[in-house]
Amino acid sequence: MASLSRALRVAAACPRWIPARGLWLRPPTCAAGPTAEKSVPYQRTLKDAQDPSAVARGPSRPLPSTANVVVIGGGSLGCQTLYHLAKLGVSGAVLLERERLTSGTTWHTAGLLWQLRPSDVEVELLAHTRRVVSRELEEETGLHTGWIQNGGLFIASNRQRLDEYKRLMSLGKAYGVESHVLSPAETKALYPLMNVDDLYGTLHVPHDGTLDPAGTCTALARAATARGAQVIENCPVTGIRVRTDDFGVRRVMAVETEHGSIQTPCVVNCAGVWASAVGRMAGVKVPLVAMHHAYVVTERIEGIQNMPNVRDHDASVYLRLQGDALSVGGYEANPIFWEEVSDKFAFGLFDLDWDVFTQHIEGAINRVPMLEKTGIKSTVCGPESFTPDHKPLMGEAPELRGFFLGCGFNSAGMMLGGGCGQELAHWIVHGRPEKDMHGYDIRRFHQSLTDNHRWIRERSHESYAKNYSVVFPHDEPLAGRNTRRGPLHEELLARGCVFQERHGWERPGWFHPRGTAPVLEYDYYGAYGHRAHEDYAYGRLLGDEYTFDFPPHHHTIGAECLACRGAAAVFDMSYFGKFYLLGPDAGKAADWLFSADVRRPPGSTVYTCMLNRHGGTESDLTVSRLAPSPQASPLAPAFEGDGYYLAVGGAVAQHNWSHIATVLQDQKFRCQLIDSSEDLGMISIQGPASRAVLQEVLDTDLGNEAFPFSTHKLVRAAGHLVRAVRLSFVGELGWELHVPRASCVPVYRALMAAGAQHGLVNAGYRAIDSLSIEKGYRHWHADLRPDDSPLEAGLAFTCKLKSPVPFLGREALEQQLAAGLRRRLVCFTVEEKVPMFGLEAIWRDGQVVGHTRRAGFGFAVDKTIAYGYIRDPHGGPVSRDFVKSGDYALERMGVTYAAQAHLKSPFDPDNKRLKGIY
C-alpha cells in the first residue's frame, strides 16, 4: 500500500519546489513515485455494465434517418442537454456516444458542487444543477442520482482570501444561498481533524455536496428517453455534412457515423476533450486544450465520515469526502498537456506523475495532518479539456449555422452541467439562452484567436494554473499578450501606459508616471524549463492590484479622471470594433436591427441598442448615417443607397458581428457587413478644453451650431483625413476621431502638442470606467446584458416605440411595458470612502432585493458609486416611487453601508457639460 508520506519522501529525493508568485515550479523528473491502483472511487461505473461484445455488434439501437437535434457526446453536458431538450418538448432528439455514457472524461470526475462562485450567472447555473440532481431527477425517474449533501468548507490562510469569501457570502444572500464565515475555533469544531493553526477563517456552505457521474447520467438518460429522446451508444461520429444555402450561408445538413447517417439541421458538440476533432469535421474552430488532471483516493480515515468537502485555495488543493476516505486533488502550475488526443481512449486513465502531484499532498497533509500516515488506495489521472479563460464554450458557432458547442468545461462539467444544459437547450429551441451566457458564448472570442495555437495554449495554461488564485477585480493575464496591438501601442508605452488585455487586444489601462512597464513574453511561471521573469515592472504593478482595498495607484487614476473633468484627456480607443453596413437593404436592416431611429440625415450619429426577440440587450453602440459615394476612401467604402458606420466596444466586437450577421441571414437582407476594425484607429478627446485643443488641429469649425452633438464629419487633422464624431462616453464636451491606421501616430502627436498648453493628459480605460459610472453611462455586459431590457436599464429613450417602425424585440418591450417592470437598474452612492467592485448585496428596508452589477469610485463626486437591478420581494412592479421610497444599504464583505438611491446620474444630471456649458 502506498502512502502520502512515502510520496513526499520520494519527492524529497528530487530538487525542492520553489514558490514563484504563489505558484509552484516543476522540478526535474525523478524516480517513479509510490504505486497505487488506477481506479475511480465510485462503487459503480457504466464501464462495469458494458457487454464486451457490444462494440462488435455496433450501435445500441438502430439509427433514425432524421432527427431534429443530434447531440454528440454522452458525458455530463450531453446528457443534461438531451434531458433539457426533451423537457422543452423537442421530439426526435438523439444523443450519439462513441462508447458508453460517461466513458470520456465524466466517469472519473471528482463530482464536487460548490454553490458560490464570483459570478452571479454561475451561482444561478449551479443552483439549477443542484435542483436537478438533488430532487427533480429522482422525482421523475425514481432513480437515486448519488447526490450527497455534506456541505462545503472554503479555507482562508490570509486576509485577502477571507475577504474574497466574504464577497461570495454577500452575493449568496441575493440568491438565498446559506453560508457562514467561521473562526478557526468554529472550524475546528465542525472539522475536528483539520489543522487550523494557520487559518484566518473559513466559509461554510452547508448545502454544497457531491455528485455521482454514473448515477446522474443514468437518471438523465432515463428521463430524456421517457420523453421521447433516443440515446445511442457504441456509435462513433465520422463526419458532419454541410450545405451552403442560396445566400452563401453554411448550414448543418447531416451527421455521419460508422453505421449510417442522420439528416438533421442541428448538431450539439458535447464531445469534451474530443470536441476539437468534432469541430474540424464541420470546419468549426474549438479553442481548447487537453491536459492531465488528477486526484488520489486515500484508505479509510477514522473520524472523516460526514465531514464537508474542503477547498484550500491557497494550498491549491481540494479534499472531497469519499465515504470514509478522501479524494485529494488540485491545480498545479505545470500540468501535463495531452498532445495527441486518441479517439480510442474510453474509460481510460493515465499513470500519475508524482513529480507534478506532490505539491497537492503537501497542502493536504498540512490541512489534515492525519493524512501523513494514511495510505493511498488508488490514483485517478484522466484527461480534461481547458479553455483560454477557464469558461466553457457554448452557443452557435459563427462559422456554421446549426452547429452548437457545449464543451470545454475545465473539469466543472458535472457541477455546471444542469444549468448549462438547460441554457443550451433554450438556446437551440428559442434562439438564445434565458440567462446571460455571453461569458460562455463561443462568440466572445475574436475569430483571429480561435485558431491561434500560441494564444490558446498560453492562456489555457495560465487559467489552469491560477484556477485557485484569489479573483481580484482588476487582475490581468500575463499569457497570450501582445497578440493584437493598436497603432498607438508603442507611442503610449513610451509614455508610461500600463496595458490591459481584452480578447487579444492590448488597450490602455492607466498611465504610470514613473517609467515604462512593457508586457513580456509569457514565462509559464517558470514551468517546463522556462526561466521566470525577474524584476518584471508590469508584474509588480499588477501585483499592486491584488487587493480588495483601493490600490496604491488609485489616486493616479483619479488624477486622469479629474484632468478630464477640469481640462481635457485623450483616450486611445483603437481597439473598438468598426463595421460598415451597406447594400440595397441596409435601411431595412438598420430599422430592424437597431432599437433607435437611425434613419436620420447623413452626418447624424445615434446611440442605440440591438435587442434579441425577447427584448434583451445584445449590444449598445453608435450608428452613423453615411452619404453615398461612388469613390472609396480609407474612411468609407464606395456604395449606393443606404450606408451606416457602426462603432462597438472592442471586447464584444465579435459578439456584435455575429449577432448582426445572424440577423441579416435570418431576415435575408441583401447587405454587406464590412469589418474595418484593424484598418482604423480611434482617438477620443474629452473635457472642457477639448474644443480648444481640437480647434488647433482640425480644419473645421467646432462651434455648437457648426458641429452639433451627435453629428459627424470628414475633416482633416494635421493634414490627415479623419472622421470626427461629436460624442461623449464620459459626460463631457468631446469628439472621437476615427483615423486611418497609418495616420494615427502623427494625428496623436499633433493633438498632444496642441494640448500641452491646455492641460491635456493621457488617460486609460480605468479612468473611463470611473468617469462613465459617475455619469451613469451603461456598460454592456455589466449594466446591460442579453437578459436585461433597455426599459429595465433606463434606456427607454433608445427605443423607437412611439413610431410604427417594427424592430427586433419590440413586441417583448411592449408586453413588458403593459405588465410593468419587475426590476429596475438603480444608481447608488455611498458616503463612506470604501471600495466596491460589484456583486455587493442590495438591502432595501431590511430585505435583500438584488445585487450590484458594477461599482467604482467617482472622483468628481468623491463617492463610491454602484449600479444594480432591484426587485420587489413581494413580486410587484418596481416603479419609480418604489425606488424612491426605500431605505438602502449595500453589503460589502458582510458589512453594510448606508446608500442613497438615484434615478438620474448624480453627476451633471441635466447634461449641461455635454453641450459645452460649464
N, C-alpha and C positions, 0 to 999 in steps of 0.2 A: 504493500500500500504506500503510495506517495503521500507526502505531507507538505503543508505550506511552509513549514520551517526548512524542510530539505530543499524546497525550491529556492528559498533565499540563500541557503548555503552554497548551492550550485552557482547562483548568480554572483555570489561574493567572490568566486574564483575569477570572475571577469572584472575588467576595469569598472570603477564605480560610475553610476549615472550622475550626471551633473545638471543641476537645475538651471534653466535659462528662461527668463521671463515667465516663470510659473509653469513651464512645461518641462518635459524630460527628453534627454538626448539618447540616441541608441548607441550602445556600446558595440565593439566588435563581436562577431559571433563567437560563442564559446561552446564548450561541450554540451551535449544534449542534457536537458533537464530531466526531472523525475518523470516517470511514465505513469499513465493512468488510462483507464478505459476511455475510448472516444464514444460518448453516448449522451444523448439528450436526457434530461432528468424526468421526462414525463412518463407516467405509467403506461400510457397508450399513445401510439402514433399511427397515422394512416399507412405508414410503411409496413407495420406489423400485419395489417389486414390485407396486404396485397397478395393476389394469386400469382405465383411465379410465371404461370403461362399466359397471364393477361396481355402482356406486351405482344407476345407472338400472335395472339388471337386478334389484335387490332383494337379499335376503339370500343369503349364500354357499352356503346349503343350506336345504332345507325345514325349517320349524319343526315340532318334535314337538308333539303335542296335550297331552302331560303330561310332567312332569319331577319328580324327587324334590327337586332343588335347581336354582335358576336364579341364576347369578352375573351381575351387571350390571357390565360394565366389563372391557376386555381389556388392562389395564396390568399392572404387576408383581404387584400384590396379587390381581387377578382370576385371572391365570394360575397363580400359586402356590396359591391356594385351590382352584381346579379340580383341579390336579395332586394336591394332598394329599387332596382328597375322593376322587378316583379310587383313590389308594393305599390309602385306608381301605375300599375296596370299595363305595363308593356307586355304584349303577347309575343311569343316567338323569340324570346331572348335565349341565347345559347352561350355556355361557357366551355371553352376548349382548353384542356390541360394535357400537356405532352406526356406526363407520367400520372401520378396520383395527386389529389388535392394536398396542398401544403408542401410538396416534395422539393421545392426550390429553396427558398430562404425562410419561409414561415415556420416550418416544422421545428427548427432549432431556436426560434426566438425566445428571449427571456420572458416576454409576455407581461411586462410591467405597465401599469396605467397610473400616471400621476395627473391629477385634475388641474393643477395650477401651472401655467406657463406664462412668460412675459408677453402674451399676445391675447387680446380679448377674443379674437376669432378662434384661436386654438383652444381656449377654455370652453367655448361653445361646442367645438368639434369633439373634444374629449368627453364632454357631458353626454353627447348623443351616443358615442361608443359605449359608455358606461350603461346607459339606459338599455341599449340593445342587448348587451351581453349579460347584464345582471338581472334583467326582468323580461324584456319583450320576447326574446327567442325562446326562453323556457315556457312562457305562456302560450306561444304559438305552436311549438313542436313537442312539448313535454320532455325535451332533452336538456340535460344539465350541461351548460357550456364550459364548466370548470372555473367559473368566476369565484374568486376568494377575496373577500373584503377584510384585509388585515391592516389597512392603513399605510400611510407613508410618512417618513421622517427625513427632513432635509437638514443636513448638518452645516453649521456655520462656525468656521475656525477663526474668523476675523470680523471686524465691524462692518466692512463693506458687504460681505456675504450676507450677514444678518439683515442689513438694510435692504438688500435685494429680496430676501424672503418676506420682509415686512411689506414691500411693494406688492408682492404676489398676494399676501393676505388681504391687503386693501382692495385689490382688484377682485379677489374672490368674493368679497362682500356684495359686489354688484351683481354677482351671479349665484348667490346662495351657496357657495362652496364653504363648508365649515373648515376652519383652520385655526391653530393656536400657536403663538410663539411661546416656547418653553425655556425656562432657565436650565443650566446644566444639571442642577439637582432634580428638577422635574423630569428632565430627560432620563436621568439615571433611574428614577422610579418607574418610568414607562418601559425602559430597556435596560434591565439590571446588568447585562453582560457587556454593556458599552463603556468604553473609556471616555470620560467627559472632562478630563483634566485640562484639555487644550481647547475647550469649546467656549464660544461666546453665547451660544444658544442654538435652538433648533426650531423648525417649523413642523408641526404635527398636523397632518391632514387625515382625519380618521376614516374617511370613506374612499381613500385610494385602495388599490388592490392589484391582483394579478389575473391574467387571462390564460387559458389553455388553448393552444393553437388547433389541436385536433378536435377538441370538443366544440370550439367556437365555429370552425369552418364546416364541421359536420352538421351542426344545427342550422347554419346559414344555408347550406345546400338543401337540407330537408325543407326548410321554409320556402325557399325560392322555387323548388320543383313542385311543391304543393300548390303554388300559384301559377303553374304552367311553364316555368322556365326549364331548360334542359342543361344537365351537366354531363359532359362527355370527356372521359379520361382516356389516357393512352392514345392521344391524337395530336401529334406534333404539327404545328403550322409550318408550312414551307414557303408561303408567299402571300402577298396582298395584291389583288388585281385592281388596277386603277383605270378610270376612263377620264377623258377630257371633254367637257361639255362645249356647247356652241359658243360660249363666251371665253373659252380658253381656261376654264377653271378645272383643276384636278379634283376628282371625287372618288371615294371608295366604291368599288364595284363588287368584290368578292374576296373571300378568304380561301386559300388553297391549303390542303393538308395532304399527308401521305395517303389518305383514304378517300379523297374526293374533295369537292369544293362546295362552299355555301355562298349563294348570292346574298349580298347584304349591303345596305347603304351606310352602315355604321360599324366601326371596329373600335374596341377599347383595349389599349395596350397596358395590361396589368402584369407584365412578364418579369417584373423585378430586375434582378441582375441581368437578365437576358433582354430587357426592353430595348436596348440599343440595337441589338440584332434584329428584333422585330421591326423597329423603326426603319432600318436600312432596307428591309423588304418593300417598304412603301415609299422610300425616298424622303423619310422624315428624320430630322436630326434630334437625338435624345441625349442631352448633355448630362451624363452621369458616369461615374467610375465604380468599379467593383473593388472591394477591399475585404481582407480577412477581419472578422470581428469575433471576439472570443469571451468565454467565461468558463470558470471551473465550478464543479459541484463538490461540496465537502461531504465527508462522512457525517454521521449523526452527531448533533451537538446538544448536550443536555441543557435544558432551560431555554432553548431558542424558539420553541413552539409558540405560535400566535403572536410573535413579535412583528412589528411593522417592517415593511421594506425600507431600506436606507439608501439615500443618495448623499455621499460625502463628496460634494463637487470639488472642494479644494484638494482632496487627495485623488480626484478623478476616478472614483470607484463607486460602484453600487453593490448592495447586499440584498439579494432577493430571497425571501423566505421560500424554502422548498420542503414543505412538510416539517421534518425535524432536522433539516440541514439548511445550508445557504448556498446560493449561486453567487459567485463573486466575479464581477467584470468591470469594465470601464473603457475609457478612451485615452489613447496614448498619442504622442507626437510623431511616432514612427510606425504607423500602421503599414501592413504589407499589402501592396496592390496585387490584385489578381489580374495579371497582364493578359493572359489568354483564357477567356471565359469559354468553358467547354459546354456544348449543348447536350452532352451526355450526363452531366452532373445532376443526380437526383438522390435525395435523402443522403447526401454526402457530407463529410466533414474533413477538414484539413488537420494535419498534425499541428499541435500548438507549439509556437515558437516561444520558449520560456524566456529568452533574452528580451523579447518585446513585452511579455506579460508580467514579468516580475514586479514592476513598479506597482501594479494593482494589488499584489499580495502584501507589499509593504504597507500600503494605505489601509488595507483591510485588517491586518494584524494590529496596527496602531489603533484602529477604531474598536475592534472586538478582540482583545488580547488572547482570548481562548483559542482563536484560530491558529495561533502559532503551533499548537500541539494537535491540531485537527488534521485528519487525513483527507486527501483528495480522492474522491470516488471516481470522478470522470472529468474529462475535458471536452469542451464544445467550442470548436473553431470553425465557423462556416462563413460563406460569402454573404455580403450585404452590399446594397447599392447606395452611393452617396453622391450628393449634388453640390454645385458650387456655392450655394448659400444655405445648405442644410435644410432646405424646404423641399417638399415633394414637387413632382412635375405633373400637372393636371390640365385638363381642358383640351379644346380642339387645336390640333397642330396647324400653324399658319400655312404650312406647305400643302396640306391635303384636307379638303373638306370631308367630314365624316370620320376622321381618324382622331380618336381621343386618347389622351395619356392619363394613366393612373399608376405612376411608378416613382422610383427614386425616393423612398420614404426614410432613408437614413436610419434604419433599424427601428423605426417607430411605426411600422405599418400595422401592427396589432392595435396599438392604443389610438391611433388616428383613423383606423380603418372604417369604423362605423360612421363617424362624422363625414369623412371624405367620400366614402361610398355613397352616402345619401346625397351629398352635394354633386358628385359626378353624375349620378342618375338624374338629378334635377337638371343639370347642365344639358344632358343628352336629350331629355324629353321636352324641356321648356326653353332651351336656348341659352340659359345662363343659370348659375347656381343661386340658391336662396341667399346665401351669406356672401360676404366679401371674400372672394378667393383669389384676389389679384396676387397676393403673396405666394400663391401656389401655381398660378396660371403660367403655362409654358411661355405665353406671350410677354412675360416680364423680361425675358432675355432678348437682347438685340440679336437679329439674325446673324450678325458677324461673330457672335460669341458662341453660338450653339454648336459649331464645329471647330472652335479654336482649342486645339488639344492642350496647349500650354495653359491657357486660362482655366479651362475646366479642371485640369489635374491639380494645379496650384491651389485654386480656390476650394476645391473639394477636400484637399488635404488640410488646409488651414481650418475649414469649417469643422472637420472631424476632430482635429487636434484641440480646437477651442470649444468643443461642444459643452464642456462643463465649466467654462470660464464665466465669470460674472458678466451679465449682459448690461453693459453701461450704455447710457443714452447716446453718447457721441463717439462710440468706438468706430474704427475704420479697419478694413482688411489691409494686410501687408502683401498678400498674394495677388497675382494676376494684375498688377498695377501697370500703368503707362501703356495700356492696350489701345486706348483711344484718347488722343490729346487734341485740344483745340489750338487754333492758330496763334493764340497769345500765351501758350503754356510757358515757353522759355522766358518770355518778357516778364510775366508775372512771377515766375520762380525767382528770378533775379531780384525782384522787389520784395521778397520775403513771403510769398504766398505759401500757405500750408494747404495742400490739396485734399479734397475728399474724393471718394470713388463712388460712382453710381452706374452700375451695369456696364462697366468697362470704361466709362468716361472719367477723366480727371477734371474736376471742377474746383474753382477756388472755394476754400472753406473759410479762411480768415488770413490776416496778414500779420506775420511775426516781425516786430520791429528790430530784432537783433539777429540778423544773419539768415541764410537760406536753409531750407530743410527739404532737399530732394528725396523722393521715394526711390529706394534702391531695389535692385533685383531681389526676388524672393529667396530667402535663405533656408526655407523649410525648418526654421527654428533650430538649425544645426543638425537636423536628421539626415540620414542617407549619405553621409560623408560631406555634406555642405558645411562650410565654415560660417558660424553665426556672426552677424554684423556686430562690430564693436563701435562704440562712440557714434551711435546712429541718431542724428539730430531729430529726424522725423519720428523715430520710435520714442525718443524722450518726450517730445511734445505730445505724442499720442498717449503716453503713459500718464501725463498730467491730467488727461481726460478721465482717467479711471477713478471716478468719484461720483457720488450722488449729491455732493455739495457743489457750490459754484467753483468751476475750475480756476486755476491760477491766472489764466488769460481772459477771465470773464470781463474785466474792465477794458482789455484791448478790443474785444468785440464791441463793448459798449461805446468805445471811442469812435469806431466805424459808424455805429448807428447814430450817435449824436452829431457827427460830422455831416451825415446825410440830412438830418433834421435841421441843422444850423447853417450849412453851406451847400456842399454837393459831394456825391460819391459816385464812382464809376464801378460798374459791375460787369464782369465778363460772363455772359450767358450763352456763349457759343455752343454749349452742349445741348441747347434746346432743339427739339425736332422742328423741322421747317419743311412743309409739304405744299404742293400746288394741287388744287382740284380744278380740272379743266375738262372741257368737252361739251358736246351737244346737250347733254342732260345735267350739266353742272349746277344749273339753277334749281332744277327739281331735286337733285341730290342734296343741295345745301338746305332747301326748305325742309326736307325730311330728316336730315342728319342733325341739324342744329336747333336747339330749343328756342333761341332768339331769332329775331328777324334780321337776317344778314343781307337781304335783297335791298340794300341801300345803294346810293350812287357810288361809282368808282371813286376811290380815295377815302372811303369810310372804313373804320375798323370797329369791330363789335366783340365784346366779351360775351361768351356763350357757353352753354353746356352741351354735351352729347349724352343722350339717355338710352337706356335699353327699353324694351317694350313694357317692363314692369315699372317704369318711371324712375329707376335708379340711375345714378350719375356715373357714366362711363368715362367722362373727361370734362375738364373745363379748359378753355383755350381762347385764343383770339383769332378772329377771321377777318381778313382784309379783302375788300372787293377790289378787283383789278380791272383796269380798262383794257379792252382787246388791243392787240398789237400784231402786225404782220412780221415784225422782226424780233428775234430772240435776243436777250441780253443776259448777262450774269445774274440779273435780279428778277427776271421773268421770262418764261418760255414764250414763244410765239403762239398765239391762239386766236380763235374767233368765238364770238358768243360770250358766255359767262366764264369767269375765272376767279378763283379765290386763293389767297395765300394764308396758310394756317401756321401758327406758332404754338407749340405744345411743350410741356415740361419734358426735359431730356430723359429723366428717369423712367418715364412712361411713354416714350415715343413709340416703341414697338407695340405696346398695347393700343395706342391710338391708331397707328397704321393698320393693325389687324382688325380693329373694330370698324374703321371706315371701309376697308376692303371687303369685309364680310357683308356689311350693309349694301354696298354697291352691287355685290354679286347676288345677294338675295332679292334685291329690288330690280335687278337687270338694268341699272342705269348705265348709259353709254358715257363713261367718264374715264379720264386719265388721272391717276394719283401718282405724283412725282415726288420723290424724296430728295431734297436738296440740303439735308442736314449737314453733310460733310463739306458742301461747297460754300456755305455761308457761315460767317461768324455773326455774333450778336453782342453789341456793346450798349449798355444802358447807363444813362447819366440821370441821376435823380437828386432833387433837393432845391432849395430856394434859389441857389446860384446857377442851376443847370442851364437856364436860358442865356445867362451872361456868358457862360463858358462856351456853349454851343454856337452862340451868335458869332464868335470869333473864328469858328471852324467851318460852319455851314454857309452855303451861298444863298440862303433864303431867309425871308422874314419869319421870325418865330413868335410874333405877337399873337395875342389871343384871337383876333379876327382873321389874320392871315393863316394861322395854323392852329385851329381849334383842337380841343381834346377829342380823342377817338377818331383821328384822321391820320392819313399817311401820304407821303410824297416821295418821289425820286429826286434826290438833291445831290450836290457834290460836297464832300467833306475833305478838306485839304486836297482838293483836286480829284478825289476818287468818288465814283458814282456809288451811292448808298440809298437804301430805303429808310427814311426817317418816319417813325411812328410815335405819335404823342400818346403815351400811355404811362401808367404807373402801377407797380406791384407793391409799393411801399407807402402809398398815400401822400406823395409829394409831386410838385411840378417836375416833369421829366419827359425824356424821349428815349426810345430804343433806336439804335442804328443797326440795320441788317446789312452786313458788309461782305462783299466777295472775299473769299479766304485770303487771297494774295494781298488784299488791301488792308487787312485788319491791323497789322503792326504799324504802318505809317499813320493810319487814322487814330489809333490809340495814342501814339506818341504825340500827335498834334493836339489831341484832347488834353493830355497831361500837361503839355507845355502851356496851353491856354488857361488851364485850370489852376496853375501854380499861384496866381495872384488872387484866386477866388476861394482858396481853401479846399480844392478838390482832393479827395483821398481815394485810394483803392479800398474796396470792401468785398466781402465774400458772402457765401450762402448762409453762414451762421448769422450774419447781420440781416440778411433777407428774412430768415426765419423770425427773428425778433421784431423787425420793422413790420412785417406783414401781419403777425399775430396782434401787434399793438394797434394796427389799423383795422383789423377784423377781416382781412382778406383770407379767403379759403385756400387750403392746400389739398389737392386731390390725393386720395388715399390716406388722408388723416381726417380732416373735417368732412371731406366728400368721398364717398365710396360707392361702388355699384349697388349697394343695398340702401343708400340714402337718397332721398329725392331732393331736388332743389327747393321744394316748398319747405321741407323739414329743415334744410340748411340755411334758410333765409335768403334764398336766391330766386324768389318768385319773379323778380324783375328780368331775369334772363329767359323767361318763358313767354312765348307769344300767344298766351291763352286768350287774349282779347281779340285776336284776329281769327278768321276762319281757316287759316292755313293748317293743314294736318302736319304733325311731326311725330317722329318715333317717341313713344312714351306718353303722348298727350292724353290718351284715354285713361291711363293709370293715374295721371295727375288730376284729371277732372274727378275721378272717383275718390281720390284722396281728399280733395277739396270738399266734396259733398259730405264725406263721412267725418271730416275734422281730423286734424293732425294728431296722431297718437304719440308723437315725440317731437322734440324741437331742439335745435342747436342753440346753446346759450353761452354767452361770454361771461366769465367770472374773473374778478380781480381780488387779490389777497393783499392786505396791507403789510403783513409781515414779510420781511426780506428772506423768503425761503424758496429754494429752487424746487421747481416741479417740472415734470417731463412728459406727462400723460400717464393714463391708467390709474389716476387717483380716483377714489370713490367720491361720488357727489351725494351729500346729505341735504335733504330738504325737510325741515320741521321734524327732525329726528328719524327720518327714514331714508334709506339709500334709494335714489331714483335714477342712478346712472353712473357713468364713469367718464373721466376726461379722455378725449381723443388726442389732444395736443396741448402742450403747455410750454411757457417760456417766460423770459423776463423782458418787460417793456422799459427801456432805459429813459425814454422821454416822460412817461407817466410815473416811472420809478416804482413799478409794482410787478408782482408776478401775475401773469395772465394765463387763463386756461379756457379751452372750449370743450364742451361735451354735450351729448344729447341727453335730455331728461325725459322721463315718462311720469305719468300719474300712476302711483301704486294701486289705485282703485280701478285703473283701466280706462278712464275717461279721456277726452281730448285734452291736449296741452295747449291752452290758449295763452295769449299774451298776458292776460290777467292772472292766470295760474302761475306763470313765471314770475311776475312782479310781486305776488302775494306771499311768497315763501321766505323763510329764513334759511340761509345756505351755509354749508361748510364743506371744505374739501379735505379728504383724509389722505395724508401722505405718510406712508410707513407706520400706520397705526395711530398717528396723531392728527387730530382735526384742527383746521384753521378756518376761522370765520371768513366768509367770502361774500362779495356783492355780485348780484346777477345783473347783466346788462343785455338789452335787446338791440342796442346800437353800439358801435365801436366807442370805447372810452377815449380814443384819440381822434380829434378833429371830426366829430360826428356829422358836421354839416358839409364836409368835403371842400372847405374853402381852399386848402393848400393845393389840391389838385388843379384848381382854377388859377393858381398863382396869386391868391390873396393871402398875404402874410401879415 
